[in-house]
Amino acid sequence: MSSILSLVEGKLDSLPISVRLHLPDGKAVGAADAAIQIHIHDMSVLVHLNAGDVGVLGEDYVEGRFSFDGNMRDLMRLAASILPSSPVDAAQLGWLTGLVHKLTSVWRHSIERDAKQIEFHYDLSDEFYALWLDPRRVYSCAYYREPDMTLAQAQEAKLDHICRKLNLQAGERFLDVGAGWGGLLMWAAEHYGVNATGITLSHNQHAYVNQLIQSKGLADRVHIELLDYRKLDETQPYDKIASVGMFEHVGRAQLPAYFAKLRRLVRPGGLILNHGITAGGLDNAELGAGMGDFIEKFIFPGGELSHVHYVMRTLAQSGLEDLDVENLRPHYARTLWAWSDALEGCLDRAREILNTEQGQRSLRAYRMYLAGCAMGFEHGWVALHQILVQSQPSGRSDELDYPEGLSYPWRRNYIYDVDR
């Protein structure tokens, strides 16, 4: 182990941030006033530091094999600097590995497994999420329309951005697939006058949104169901559909069936907006260097990524025409840092809420997850795309003149004219 220590010690001077390592025997290496102080409780951490296995190091932190003092942003600078190569390149799939991933994707996304995976993440603790999310508890990429927006303002801007893209009109039937804590449902109903239905697999979110609906007096126009998307009734199509932060949980192998289901749920000429995380690489369903494994184990079991080219191809194969595609990658980096900073600012309260041994492990996992994902979006290892689609063209000669029955005006000013 002394040889590994020598290798790690030799790398300290080349790092962009100063680091001091405190070893289990009481010895320490590195500058005494270093920005990051790493307290190693298990010497295997040195092996992972030397190899640059940042995902494995994340697991080491969750499991208590090391702790640290310092700023989370500095820690992520350190993590990025020790990677041996791009985590996108490290996760490229050969044909055999790709086949195994596809078969695994099919297997792990049954209705029962998906329900358990959603409960694993979203039913951790509503009080915990409320600490670092905005007051509406919008748990997806915000839209910083203006540079000086707060997180809460940017989330409201995102909700409105979606509603504008969908061209929501009063009285329309609107479906939110994966409705979370109801932020988009409420915004669409209160600001655009739609009749809104949401679905979720989270018991906590279902109960919370139902209370919200009652407190706002919207029971006549807003409904939330504890339901898998595969069980949605297709006999009464919706005018508009949003899927926000949802399709990452569907599974790559299930995407054709998922988009085909959405197409059957929307009326002819209606619009669908898919908002979700996409892969930075063409052929990887997760990040390498152990980062994808960390998220799978501790945060989003069953989550899978697809490059936007695959998403677009699958949408077209499902009979949907792309109308508007927007990459919000830097917006998500800023959103994640806002979440991370908020959580770092209330760690004592978070420890009180998650006061079991498993709860403390979850807190350590979230600290690494939020900051690590912010770093991933900054580096372009992952992205966030909003894709607006409709059913395939009807062949109408007057389509550009926005006739009655169609929803897309074919001119973008209806989206971006915030003063309308």
N, C-alpha and C positions, 0 to 999 in steps of 0.2 A: 504493500500500500504506500510505502514511502516513495516509490518511483512515481506513482500517480500524483502524489502530493507535489513532487518536484515539477511534474509537467504542468499541473494547474498553477502552481506558484509562478512558473515561468511565463504564463500567459497574462498574469495580472496587469503588468505594465502596459500591455497593448490594448487593454479594454478602454472603451470611451467613457467609462465611469469608474471611479475608484472603489475598490472592493477590499474588505478585510474578512478573512476566514477565521472563525473561532472553532478550534478542534475539540473533540470530546475530552482529550487529556489536559485541557487547559491552555495549550499552546495556541498561538495566533500568527497568521502571516498576512502581509499587506499593511498599508498605511493605517496608523492608529486613528486618524481622523477621516477615514474613507466614508463616502456618501452611503454606501451599502455595507452593512455589517451582517454577515451570514453566520449563524450559529449552527454548526453541523452536529447533529446528534447520532448520526449513523454514517460511517465512513464510505458506504456505497455511494453517497451523494457526490463524492469526489470523482468517481468513475463517470457519473452522468454529467457532471460539469465539464470534464475533459472531453467527453464525446459530443457535447452540445445537444444532448437529448432533452430539449426544453419541456416536452410533454411529460416525460418521465420525471423530470425535476418538479413539475407541477404536482404530480402524484406524490413525490417525496414530501412536498410541503403539506399537502392534505393529510398525509399519514403521520405527520409530526417528525419526519426524519431530519428536517432542518427548520429553523425559523429565521426571521430577518428583522432588522431595524433599518428604516429608510423609506424613501418615497417610492410609491408603486410605479410611477412613470420612469424613474431611474432604474428600477428593477427590470422593466420591460426593455429599456435600452440595453441593459446587460444581456438579457435573453436573446435579443435580436443579434447581438454582436458575437455570440458564441455558437450560433448555428453553423454547421459545416457546409450547408448548401441551402438553396431555397426549399422550404417545406412543400411548395407546389411541385417542384421537380422530383423531390423525394417520394412523392405519392403517385407518380405516374404509373398506370396499370398496364401490364402486359396482357396478352389475350387470355391466358389461363387465369390470372388473378382477377381480370375483369369478369370472367364467367363466374368465378366463385362469389365475387361481390354481388352480381346480379341474382344468383340463386339465394344468397343470404338475404338480399333485399326483399325478395318475394316472401321468404319464410318469416321474417321478423315483423311484417306489417299486416298481420291479421287484425280484425276488429278488436279482439280481446287484448292482444299485445299492445296495440296503439293506445288503448285506454289506460293500460298500466303505465306506459311510458309517459303519457301526458300527466297522469297523477304524480309520478315520480318527481317531475319538475315543478309543475304549477301548484301543487297542493302542499308545498313545503311549509309555507306560512305566509298568509296574506299580510300580517303585520310586518314581517321582514321585508317583503317586496315594497310595502308602503314607505319604508325608510328611505329608499334611494330612487324610486320611480317618481314621476311627476304626480300632481294631485289626481289626475284622471287615470293613473296607473296604466299608461300606454306603454306596452312592453314590445316596442318595435322601433325601427329607425325613424328618428325625427327629421323634420325638413327645416333647415336653418335658412329661411327665405331672406332674412337680414342677418348680417354678421354678428350683431350684438344681442341677438335673441337669447332669452333664458331657455332652459330645457322645456319648461311648461309652455312657453310661447311657441317654441319650435314644434312641439307635439301637436298643439292646436293647428299650427300651419300645415302639418302633415295630414291631419284629419281633413282639413279643408281642401288640401291639394288632391286628395283621393276623391272627395265628393265632387270637386270641379271636373276632374278627369272623367268621372262617370256621368257628368252632366245630370246630376240628380234633380228631379222635379217633384213638386208637392203631389202627394197621393200615389206615387210609384211604390211598387213592392220591391224592397231592397233586402238582399241576403248577405250577411257577414259570416263567412265560413272560418271558424276559429276566432270567436268574438272576444276572447280575453276577458278583461274586466269591464267591457262595455263602452269604451271610449268612443269608438267609431259609431256604434249603434246610437248612442245618445246624441252625438254631434249631428249625424245625418237626420235624426228625427227632429231635433230642436231647431236646427238651422236650415233644413231643406224640406221639412214637412213630409218625409216619406213614412211609409208603413214598414218598419224594420223588424227582421227576424235574424237572430244569431244562433249559432250552435257552438258548443264546447264539449270537451270530454273531461274538464276539470270540475269536480264537485264544488270546490271552494269558489271558483269563478262563477259557476251557475248560481249559487246561493247569493253571492255578492251582487250580481247584476239584477237578480230578481228584486232584491231590496232596493237597489238604485231605481229601478223602474217604478216601484210603488212610491218611493219618496218624491219622485219627480212628477207623479201623476200621469205617466205615459202608458199605463196598462192597456189602453185602447189601441195603441199604435206600435208598441215595442214588445217583442217577445224573445225569450232566450230558452233554448232547448238543450238538454243534456243528451247529445245525439252524435253518432258517427256520420260523417258526410255521405257514406255509402248508403245510409238508410233514409236520406232525404226524399220526400215525396216529389215526383216529377210531373204530377198531373196538373199542377197549377204553376206554370213557369213564372219566374221573377223578371222584373224589368231590368234590374241591375244587380250585379254580384261583386263583392269584394272578397279577396282571399289574402289576408295580411299575416305574414310570418307563419304561414300554415304549411306550404307545400314542401318545406324542408323536412317536415315530419312524415310526409306521405310515403317517401321511399322512391328512389329513382325508377325501380322496376314498375311501380304503381302509377307513375305520372301519366302515361297514356290513358289509363282508365279514369284517373282523377279529372283530367281536363275534359275527357269525353262526358263525364258526369256533369261537370259545370255547364258544358254546352247544352245538355238536355234540360238543365234547370233554368236556362235563360230563354226568354221569348225571342222569336226572330227579330233581328234588329236591335236587340238589347246588348248591353255592354258588360264585360267582365274585366276587372282589374286584379292582376296577380302581383303581389308585392312580397318579395322574398330574397333570401340570401342565395347567392350563386357562387360557384367555384371560380377561382382565379385561373386555374389551369384547365386545359381542354379535356383532360381524361381522368382527373382525380375526383373521387367521391368524398374525400376528406383531406386534411393536411397531414404531411409527413412529420418527421422528427418527434413522433409520439404525441403531437398536438391533437390530431383527430381521435386517437385512442383516449386521451384525457377527457375530451368533451363527451365521448360515447359513454365512458364509465361513470363520470361524476355529474354531468349536466344534462345532456340530451341523449339518452339511450334511443337508438333507432334513427337519429338524425342523419341525413345524407345530403350532399351537395351535388349540383349539376351545373355545368357551364351554361351560359346563356344561349349558346348556339344549340345545345341539346334541348333546352326549354322551348326555344322558338320552333325547332323542328317538330317537337312533340305536340305543341299547340296546333301547328298546321296539320299534322296528321290526324288531329282530333276534330278537324273541321272548323277551326277558328282562324280568323284573319287578324294579323297584327296591325294596330292602328298607331300606337305611340309606345316608344321604348325609352326609358330614362334610367341611367345609372346614378344611384345616390351614394356611392361608396364613401366619399369623404364625410357626408352627412352622418353615416353610421359610425365612423370613427369618432366624430365629435360627440355623438349621442352616448357611445359606450364610455368615453372618458368622463362625461357628465355623470353617468351612473356610477362609475368607479370612484370618482372623487366624492360623490355623495355618500357612498358606502364607507369609504375610508374615513370620512368625517364623523361617522356615528358608530364606530366599531364597538364601543362599550355597550351601547343600546342593542346592537345586533347580537352580541354575546349573551345579553340578558334574555332576548327573545328565543334564540337557538341555544338553550341552556343544557342540552344533553350532550353526551359524547359524540353522537352522530350529528347533532346540530352544529357543533363546533367544527367537525370535519366539513360539513356543507358550507359553513361560512368561509373556511379557508379555500374551498374549491371555488366559490363565487368570487373571492378576491382575485384569484388567478385568472378565472374565466373572463371576467369583465375587462380587466386590463389587457390580458392576452389577446382577446378579440379586437380590442381597439388597435393594438399593434398590428394585427393581421389585416385589418381594413386599411390602415395607413400604408402598409407595404404592398397592397394590392393582391395579397394571397387569397382574399375573398372579396366579393362585391355584393351590391344590393340593387336589384333591378325591379322597377315598376313596369309592367307590361299591360297595356290596354288592348283588348281584343273584342271581336264580335264574330257572329256566325259568318260563314263565307258569303260573298256578295250575292245580292238577289238578282242582278242584271237590270236594275231600274235605270233608265236614262236620266232621271231627274235627281239622282242621289246627291250630287254636289249642291243642290239647292235646298238640302235639308228638309225633305218632305215629311209630312206627318207619318208617324209609325217607325221612323228611324231615329237613332239616338246620337249618332256621331256627326257633328257639323262639318268635319273635314277642314276646319281652319282652327289653329291652336289658340287664337286669342280668347276663346271661351274658357280656357284653362288658366291663362296667365294674367288676364285682366282682373286684378284684385279689387278694383274699384267699381266693378259692375254691380 
